[in-house]
């Protein structure tokens, strides 16, 4: 700030004296301003920051009061409800639900798991919770749930594949390769699937079913597979032959049977059972009639 200096007036007129007094007062005010300590440079930004933080302090103070008074959850719920209501009126509301991949899963069960209603705020819909609920439906192996703003919920379902009918305690259940029970209704639709028998058959049946699928000449003829002692399987074929599989090494045993069937058509013969429990050996049990015929001496030819 420029400094003012005094200069004597050359006249003693009243106007000159008034001007001199005004000039003297201005000079003293400038001198006091020069002596006053200047404001620090950081004071301005700090003041501006404080003014910006006032709304935050007010919110924190209100939140602290709500916490102490026990009304904070109620306040949050009220604010959230008003926000969602406003968003729905602004167009962020569910108008359409698109579901792809559903064939066997019950439609009503899918909608109930989603928990969505037409017109509800789409921001209130939780895709994560909906996905977890969908994957509790037996037919659903996996699900993807998305919010597609402004108004669509999209669901993609991957369903399980039926692999067998499980017979347990005189009841029938449709199961997949992981042993998950899919349904007990309308099982006639799946009467071409093999049957698993035994309390723990679904738990161990996946491996067997995969091996039978790799050897279709055998697998396609299996009507039922019985889990014996929770350790190994007996196969009942469509022509009544029983095939006894080993506890370990099922894959080579089935390959051996498939090879013999291809070369010797063993499954087309008068056979009751085939035992594959001994590695690299195949024991064949024929019917009683066939055994009797083999024991009977050949008839003498008449001359």
C-alpha positions as CSV (number, residue, x, y, z in Angstrom):
1,X,0.0,0.0,0.0
2,X,1.5,3.5,-0.9
3,X,2.4,5.6,2.0
4,X,1.0,9.2,2.4
5,X,3.3,12.1,3.4
6,X,2.3,15.4,4.7
7,X,3.1,18.8,3.1
8,X,2.4,22.2,4.7
9,X,-0.3,24.3,3.3
10,X,0.6,27.8,2.2
11,X,-2.7,29.5,3.2
12,X,-4.6,30.0,6.5
13,X,-8.0,30.3,4.9
14,X,-10.9,28.2,6.4
15,X,-11.1,26.0,3.4
16,X,-7.5,25.3,3.6
17,X,-7.7,24.4,7.3
18,X,-10.6,22.0,6.6
19,X,-8.6,20.3,3.8
20,X,-5.6,20.1,6.1
21,X,-7.5,18.4,8.8
22,X,-9.0,15.9,6.3
23,X,-5.6,15.2,4.9
24,X,-4.1,14.7,8.4
25,X,-6.9,12.2,9.3
26,X,-6.3,10.3,6.1
27,X,-2.5,10.2,6.8
28,X,-3.1,8.9,10.3
29,X,-5.5,6.1,9.0
30,X,-2.9,5.0,6.4
31,X,-0.2,4.9,9.1
32,X,-2.4,2.7,11.3
33,X,-3.2,0.4,8.4
34,X,0.6,0.1,7.6
35,X,1.2,-0.9,11.2
36,X,-1.6,-3.5,11.3
37,X,-0.4,-7.1,10.9
38,X,-1.2,-8.5,7.4
39,X,-3.5,-11.6,7.2
40,X,-1.6,-14.9,6.7
41,X,-1.8,-16.4,3.2
42,X,-3.3,-19.6,4.5
43,X,-6.2,-17.9,6.2
44,X,-8.2,-17.3,3.0
45,X,-8.2,-21.0,1.8
46,X,-8.9,-22.2,5.3
47,X,-11.9,-20.0,5.6
48,X,-13.3,-21.1,2.3
49,X,-12.7,-24.8,3.2
50,X,-14.5,-24.2,6.5
51,X,-17.5,-22.7,4.7
52,X,-17.7,-25.7,2.4
53,X,-17.5,-28.2,5.3
54,X,-20.4,-26.6,7.1
55,X,-23.1,-28.9,5.4
56,X,-21.0,-32.0,6.2
57,X,-20.7,-30.9,9.8
58,X,-24.4,-30.4,10.0
59,X,-25.1,-33.9,8.6
60,X,-22.6,-35.4,11.0
61,X,-24.2,-33.6,13.8
62,X,-27.7,-34.7,12.8
63,X,-26.4,-38.3,12.4
64,X,-24.8,-38.1,15.9
65,X,-28.0,-36.9,17.4
66,X,-29.9,-39.7,15.6
67,X,-27.4,-42.3,16.9
68,X,-27.6,-41.1,20.5
69,X,-31.4,-40.8,20.4
70,X,-31.8,-44.2,18.7
71,X,-33.7,-42.8,15.8
72,X,-30.9,-43.2,13.2
73,X,-32.2,-46.4,11.6
74,X,-35.6,-44.9,11.3
75,X,-34.2,-41.8,9.8
76,X,-32.1,-43.8,7.3
77,X,-35.1,-45.9,6.3
78,X,-37.3,-42.9,5.8
79,X,-34.7,-41.1,3.6
80,X,-34.1,-44.3,1.6
81,X,-37.8,-44.9,1.1
82,X,-38.3,-41.4,-0.2
83,X,-35.3,-41.7,-2.5
84,X,-36.5,-45.0,-4.0
85,X,-40.0,-43.6,-4.4
86,X,-38.7,-40.5,-6.2
87,X,-36.5,-42.7,-8.4
88,X,-39.5,-44.9,-9.4
89,X,-41.6,-41.8,-10.2
90,X,-38.7,-40.7,-12.4
91,X,-38.8,-43.8,-14.5
92,X,-36.5,-46.2,-12.6
93,X,-39.3,-48.8,-12.0
94,X,-39.6,-52.4,-13.0
95,X,-41.6,-52.8,-16.2
96,X,-40.3,-56.0,-17.6
97,X,-38.7,-59.3,-16.4
98,X,-36.8,-61.3,-19.0
99,X,-35.9,-64.9,-18.2
100,X,-33.9,-67.1,-20.6
101,X,-32.8,-70.7,-20.3
102,X,-35.8,-71.9,-18.3
103,X,-37.3,-75.2,-19.5
104,X,-38.1,-77.4,-16.5
105,X,-37.8,-75.0,-13.5
106,X,-41.3,-74.0,-12.3
107,X,-42.2,-70.5,-13.5
108,X,-44.0,-69.6,-10.3
109,X,-40.9,-70.8,-8.2
110,X,-38.6,-68.6,-10.4
111,X,-40.7,-65.5,-9.9
112,X,-41.1,-66.1,-6.2
113,X,-37.3,-66.5,-5.9
114,X,-36.8,-63.2,-7.7
115,X,-39.1,-61.4,-5.4
116,X,-39.8,-58.7,-8.0
117,X,-43.1,-57.0,-8.8
118,X,-44.0,-54.8,-11.7
119,X,-43.8,-51.1,-10.8
120,X,-41.5,-51.5,-7.8
121,X,-38.4,-49.3,-7.7
122,X,-35.7,-51.1,-9.7
123,X,-33.0,-49.7,-7.4
124,X,-34.7,-51.6,-4.5
125,X,-34.2,-54.9,-6.4
126,X,-31.1,-56.9,-5.1
127,X,-29.7,-59.1,-7.9
128,X,-27.3,-60.9,-5.6
129,X,-30.0,-62.0,-3.2
130,X,-32.2,-63.0,-6.2
131,X,-29.4,-65.1,-7.7
132,X,-28.9,-67.0,-4.4
133,X,-32.6,-67.7,-4.1
134,X,-32.8,-68.9,-7.7
135,X,-29.9,-71.4,-7.1
136,X,-31.9,-73.0,-4.3
137,X,-34.4,-74.3,-6.9
138,X,-33.4,-77.9,-7.6
139,X,-33.5,-77.5,-11.4
140,X,-31.3,-74.5,-11.4
141,X,-27.6,-75.2,-11.6
142,X,-26.5,-71.6,-12.0
143,X,-28.1,-68.2,-12.5
144,X,-27.2,-64.7,-13.6
145,X,-29.3,-61.7,-12.6
146,X,-28.9,-58.2,-13.8
147,X,-30.6,-54.8,-13.5
148,X,-30.8,-53.2,-16.9
149,X,-31.7,-49.6,-16.3
150,X,-34.1,-48.0,-16.5
151,X,-36.8,-50.7,-16.2
152,X,-35.7,-54.3,-17.0
153,X,-34.6,-57.2,-14.8
154,X,-32.8,-59.9,-16.9
155,X,-32.3,-63.4,-15.7
156,X,-30.3,-66.2,-17.4
157,X,-30.7,-69.7,-16.0
158,X,-28.6,-72.8,-16.5
159,X,-30.6,-75.9,-15.7
160,X,-29.3,-79.3,-14.5
161,X,-29.4,-82.3,-16.8
162,X,-31.3,-85.4,-15.7
163,X,-29.1,-88.5,-15.6
164,X,-31.0,-91.3,-13.8
165,X,-34.0,-92.3,-11.8
166,X,-33.2,-93.0,-8.2
167,X,-35.1,-95.7,-6.4
168,X,-35.0,-95.5,-2.7
169,X,-37.5,-96.7,0.0
170,X,-40.1,-97.6,-2.7
171,X,-40.0,-94.1,-4.1
172,X,-38.6,-92.8,-7.4
173,X,-36.7,-89.5,-7.8
174,X,-35.2,-87.9,-10.9
175,X,-31.5,-87.0,-10.2
176,X,-28.7,-85.4,-12.2
177,X,-25.0,-86.4,-12.5
178,X,-24.2,-84.8,-9.1
179,X,-26.9,-86.7,-7.3
180,X,-29.2,-83.7,-6.9
181,X,-32.9,-84.7,-6.7
182,X,-34.7,-82.6,-9.4
183,X,-38.3,-83.8,-9.0
184,X,-40.5,-86.7,-8.1
185,X,-43.4,-85.7,-10.5
186,X,-44.1,-86.9,-14.1
187,X,-41.2,-89.4,-14.2
188,X,-42.7,-91.2,-17.2
189,X,-41.1,-88.5,-19.3
190,X,-37.7,-89.9,-18.2
191,X,-38.4,-93.6,-18.4
192,X,-35.5,-94.2,-20.8
193,X,-32.9,-93.1,-18.2
194,X,-31.1,-95.8,-16.2
195,X,-32.2,-96.5,-12.6
196,X,-29.9,-96.2,-9.6
197,X,-30.8,-98.3,-6.6
198,X,-29.4,-97.9,-3.1
199,X,-29.3,-95.3,-0.3
200,X,-26.1,-93.7,-1.5
201,X,-26.5,-94.4,-5.1
202,X,-26.9,-90.7,-6.3
203,X,-23.8,-89.8,-4.4
204,X,-21.6,-92.3,-6.2
205,X,-23.6,-92.6,-9.5
206,X,-22.0,-89.7,-11.3
207,X,-18.8,-91.6,-12.1
208,X,-20.7,-94.7,-13.2
209,X,-23.0,-92.8,-15.5
210,X,-20.1,-91.0,-17.2
211,X,-18.3,-94.3,-17.8
212,X,-21.4,-95.9,-19.2
213,X,-21.8,-92.9,-21.5
214,X,-18.3,-93.5,-22.8
215,X,-19.2,-97.1,-23.6
216,X,-22.6,-96.8,-25.3
217,X,-22.7,-100.4,-26.5
218,X,-23.0,-101.3,-22.8
219,X,-24.5,-98.1,-21.3
220,X,-27.5,-98.1,-23.7
221,X,-28.5,-101.5,-22.4
222,X,-28.4,-100.8,-18.7
223,X,-31.8,-100.7,-17.1
224,X,-30.7,-100.4,-13.5
225,X,-27.5,-100.1,-11.5
226,X,-27.5,-101.4,-7.9
227,X,-24.9,-100.1,-5.4
228,X,-23.7,-103.1,-3.4
229,X,-22.4,-102.4,0.1
230,X,-21.8,-98.7,-0.8
231,X,-18.7,-99.8,-2.7
232,X,-19.4,-101.3,-6.1
233,X,-22.1,-101.7,-8.7
234,X,-24.1,-104.5,-10.3
235,X,-25.6,-103.7,-13.7
236,X,-29.0,-105.1,-14.8
237,X,-29.2,-105.1,-18.6
238,X,-32.3,-104.9,-20.7
239,X,-32.1,-108.7,-21.6
240,X,-31.9,-109.8,-17.9
241,X,-28.1,-110.3,-17.7
242,X,-26.4,-109.1,-14.5
243,X,-22.9,-107.6,-14.8
244,X,-20.9,-107.4,-11.6
245,X,-18.4,-104.6,-11.7
246,X,-15.2,-104.3,-9.5
247,X,-14.9,-101.8,-6.6
248,X,-12.0,-100.2,-8.4
249,X,-11.0,-100.2,-12.1
250,X,-14.6,-99.8,-13.5
251,X,-13.3,-98.1,-16.6
252,X,-11.0,-101.0,-17.9
253,X,-13.7,-103.6,-16.8
254,X,-16.3,-101.9,-19.0
255,X,-13.9,-101.5,-21.9
256,X,-13.1,-105.2,-21.6
257,X,-16.8,-106.1,-21.7
258,X,-17.4,-103.7,-24.7
259,X,-14.5,-105.3,-26.6
260,X,-15.8,-108.9,-26.0
261,X,-19.3,-107.8,-27.0
262,X,-18.0,-106.4,-30.2
263,X,-16.1,-109.5,-31.1
264,X,-18.2,-112.4,-29.6
265,X,-21.6,-110.9,-29.0
266,X,-21.5,-112.3,-25.5
267,X,-24.6,-110.3,-24.4
268,X,-26.6,-112.1,-27.1
269,X,-25.9,-115.5,-25.7
270,X,-27.7,-117.6,-23.1
271,X,-26.0,-115.9,-20.2
272,X,-27.3,-115.1,-16.8
273,X,-24.4,-113.1,-15.3
274,X,-21.0,-111.7,-16.2
275,X,-18.4,-111.2,-13.4
276,X,-15.7,-108.6,-13.9
277,X,-14.6,-108.3,-10.3
278,X,-11.2,-110.0,-11.0
279,X,-8.9,-107.8,-13.1
280,X,-8.2,-109.0,-16.6
281,X,-10.7,-111.9,-16.2
282,X,-14.2,-112.3,-17.3
283,X,-16.4,-115.1,-15.7
284,X,-19.6,-116.0,-17.5
285,X,-22.5,-117.7,-15.8
286,X,-24.9,-119.4,-18.2
287,X,-28.5,-120.4,-17.5
288,X,-29.4,-123.8,-15.9
289,X,-30.9,-125.0,-19.2
290,X,-27.8,-124.2,-21.1
291,X,-25.6,-125.8,-18.5
292,X,-27.8,-129.0,-18.6
293,X,-27.6,-129.1,-22.3
294,X,-23.8,-128.9,-22.1
295,X,-23.7,-131.7,-19.5
296,X,-26.0,-134.0,-21.5
297,X,-24.0,-136.4,-23.7
298,X,-24.6,-136.0,-27.4
299,X,-27.3,-138.3,-28.8
300,X,-26.0,-141.3,-30.7
301,X,-26.7,-141.2,-34.3
302,X,-28.8,-144.0,-35.7
303,X,-27.2,-146.1,-38.4
